[in-house]
Amino acid sequence: MDAKNPSDDKVDLVIEICAGPWGIQQPTLALTRLGKAAGHKTFGSATVVNAFQQLALQRPDDVRKAVDQWLTDAESRPADETLRRQTLGSFLALVSSDEGTDLILNNTHDTEARLRIIHAWQKLLSTDDAVDAVVTQLSRWHERFQEDLDRREAAVDVLADIFAPPSLRPVSTGSW
């Protein structure tokens, strides 16, 4: 087995195991493996989205902490393309479900977490093979929160920061 280029079947098996009972019982291990597996799948892969959705439903705090750590690590190691791909694939998979979106939006009250989230969206938008999946999810956010008065303002604020011109973007300690 080539760890850098595992077969699609092996990646799918890892994802299935991580989304199942073992992943719920061992979320830290499951999230580590799921994050790595996400780097081998296309952006917006339904199997990765489903796996993150299952873990977000059962272990939201573990998922939030893992994704926050991955975003922090990716900012501190911008030259690590493998980590960048895994992190962006995982982030997009998480925000591709309502449960994951809620988890992320609930984390935008923390200034540093918010900046990492905004930068992740911006990096996804500048990643050619992710753009279609990203636009689909941003459109889904627009539709979902258009009628949700309680959450619309938070979603619109994040979207405004994502699409702000570079000179008006919030400044952070790191950028990847």
C-alpha positions as CSV (number, residue, x, y, z in Angstrom):
1,M,0.0,0.0,0.0
2,D,1.3,3.4,-0.9
3,A,0.4,5.8,1.9
4,K,0.8,8.9,-0.3
5,N,-1.5,7.5,-3.0
6,P,-3.9,4.9,-1.5
7,S,-6.4,3.2,-3.7
8,D,-9.9,4.8,-3.9
9,D,-11.3,1.6,-2.3
10,K,-9.0,2.0,0.7
11,V,-9.8,5.7,1.1
12,D,-13.6,4.9,0.9
13,L,-13.2,2.2,3.6
14,V,-11.4,4.6,5.9
15,I,-14.2,7.2,5.4
16,E,-16.9,4.6,6.1
17,I,-15.2,3.4,9.3
18,C,-14.7,6.9,10.5
19,A,-18.3,7.8,10.0
20,G,-19.6,4.7,11.8
21,P,-19.7,3.5,15.4
22,W,-15.9,3.4,15.7
23,G,-15.7,7.0,14.7
24,I,-18.2,8.0,17.3
25,Q,-16.4,6.0,20.0
26,Q,-12.9,7.2,18.9
27,P,-13.5,10.7,17.5
28,T,-10.0,12.0,17.7
29,L,-8.5,9.0,15.8
30,A,-11.4,9.0,13.4
31,L,-11.1,12.8,12.6
32,T,-7.4,12.4,12.1
33,R,-7.9,9.6,9.6
34,L,-10.9,11.3,8.0
35,G,-9.0,14.5,7.5
36,K,-6.2,12.7,5.7
37,A,-8.8,10.8,3.6
38,A,-10.4,14.0,2.6
39,G,-7.2,15.0,0.9
40,H,-7.5,12.1,-1.5
41,K,-11.1,12.8,-2.5
42,T,-12.6,15.4,-4.8
43,F,-13.7,18.6,-3.2
44,G,-17.3,18.3,-2.1
45,S,-17.2,14.4,-2.2
46,A,-20.6,13.1,-0.9
47,T,-18.9,10.4,1.2
48,V,-16.7,12.8,3.0
49,V,-19.6,15.2,3.5
50,N,-21.7,12.4,5.0
51,A,-18.8,11.3,7.3
52,F,-18.3,14.8,8.7
53,Q,-22.1,15.3,9.0
54,Q,-22.3,12.1,11.1
55,L,-19.5,13.1,13.4
56,A,-20.8,16.7,13.7
57,L,-24.2,15.2,14.8
58,Q,-22.7,12.9,17.4
59,R,-19.4,14.6,18.4
60,P,-19.7,18.3,17.6
61,D,-17.1,19.6,20.1
62,D,-14.5,17.1,18.8
63,V,-15.2,18.1,15.2
64,R,-15.0,21.8,16.0
65,K,-11.8,21.4,17.8
66,A,-10.2,19.3,15.1
67,V,-11.2,21.6,12.3
68,D,-10.0,24.7,14.2
69,Q,-6.7,22.9,14.9
70,W,-6.3,22.0,11.2
71,L,-7.0,25.5,10.1
72,T,-4.4,26.8,12.6
73,D,-1.8,24.2,11.4
74,A,-2.4,25.1,7.8
75,E,-1.9,28.8,8.5
76,S,1.4,28.0,10.4
77,R,2.7,25.8,7.6
78,P,1.6,27.4,4.3
79,A,4.1,25.5,2.2
80,D,2.7,22.1,3.2
81,E,0.5,21.4,0.2
82,T,-0.7,18.1,1.5
83,L,-1.9,19.6,4.8
84,R,-3.5,22.5,2.8
85,R,-5.4,20.0,0.6
86,Q,-6.5,17.9,3.6
87,T,-7.6,20.9,5.6
88,L,-9.6,22.5,2.7
89,G,-11.2,19.3,1.7
90,S,-12.3,18.6,5.3
91,F,-13.5,22.2,5.9
92,L,-15.6,22.2,2.7
93,A,-17.0,18.8,3.6
94,L,-18.0,20.0,7.0
95,V,-19.7,23.2,5.8
96,S,-21.5,21.2,3.1
97,S,-24.1,19.9,5.7
98,D,-26.5,22.0,7.8
99,E,-25.0,20.5,11.0
100,G,-21.4,21.5,9.9
101,T,-22.5,24.9,8.8
102,D,-24.1,25.5,12.2
103,L,-20.9,24.3,13.9
104,I,-18.8,26.7,11.9
105,L,-21.1,29.7,12.2
106,N,-21.3,29.2,16.0
107,N,-17.5,29.4,16.1
108,T,-17.4,32.8,14.3
109,H,-17.9,34.7,17.5
110,D,-14.3,34.0,18.4
111,T,-12.2,36.5,16.5
112,E,-9.2,34.2,15.6
113,A,-11.5,31.3,14.7
114,R,-13.5,33.6,12.5
115,L,-10.4,34.8,10.6
116,R,-9.3,31.2,10.1
117,I,-12.8,30.3,8.7
118,I,-12.8,33.3,6.4
119,H,-9.3,32.5,5.1
120,A,-10.4,28.9,4.5
121,W,-13.3,30.0,2.3
122,Q,-11.0,32.4,0.5
123,K,-8.4,29.7,-0.1
124,L,-11.1,27.4,-1.4
125,L,-12.3,30.1,-3.8
126,S,-8.7,30.4,-5.1
127,T,-8.3,26.6,-5.6
128,D,-9.3,25.8,-9.1
129,D,-10.5,22.3,-8.5
130,A,-12.7,23.4,-5.6
131,V,-14.5,26.4,-7.1
132,D,-17.6,24.6,-8.4
133,A,-18.2,22.8,-5.0
134,V,-17.5,26.0,-3.1
135,V,-19.9,28.1,-5.2
136,T,-22.5,25.4,-4.7
137,Q,-22.1,25.6,-0.9
138,L,-22.1,29.4,-0.8
139,S,-25.3,29.4,-2.8
140,R,-26.8,26.9,-0.4
141,W,-25.9,29.2,2.5
142,H,-27.6,32.1,0.7
143,E,-30.8,30.1,0.2
144,R,-30.7,28.6,3.7
145,F,-30.3,31.8,5.5
146,Q,-32.3,34.1,3.3
147,E,-35.5,33.3,5.4
148,D,-33.8,32.6,8.7
149,L,-33.8,36.0,10.4
150,D,-32.0,34.7,13.5
151,R,-29.0,33.4,11.6
152,R,-29.0,35.5,8.5
153,E,-27.0,38.3,10.0
154,A,-24.2,36.0,11.1
155,A,-24.1,34.3,7.7
156,V,-24.1,37.6,5.8
157,D,-21.3,39.0,7.9
158,V,-19.1,36.0,7.2
159,L,-20.0,36.1,3.5
160,A,-19.2,39.8,3.4
161,D,-15.7,39.2,4.9
162,I,-15.1,36.3,2.5
163,F,-15.8,38.4,-0.5
164,A,-14.2,41.7,0.8
165,P,-11.5,43.2,-1.4
166,P,-8.0,42.5,-0.1
167,S,-7.6,46.0,1.2
168,L,-10.7,45.7,3.4
169,R,-10.2,42.2,4.7
170,P,-9.7,41.5,8.4
171,V,-6.0,41.1,9.3
172,S,-4.8,38.0,11.0
173,T,-1.5,36.8,12.5
174,G,-1.1,34.2,9.7
175,S,-2.2,33.7,6.2
176,W,-2.0,30.6,4.0
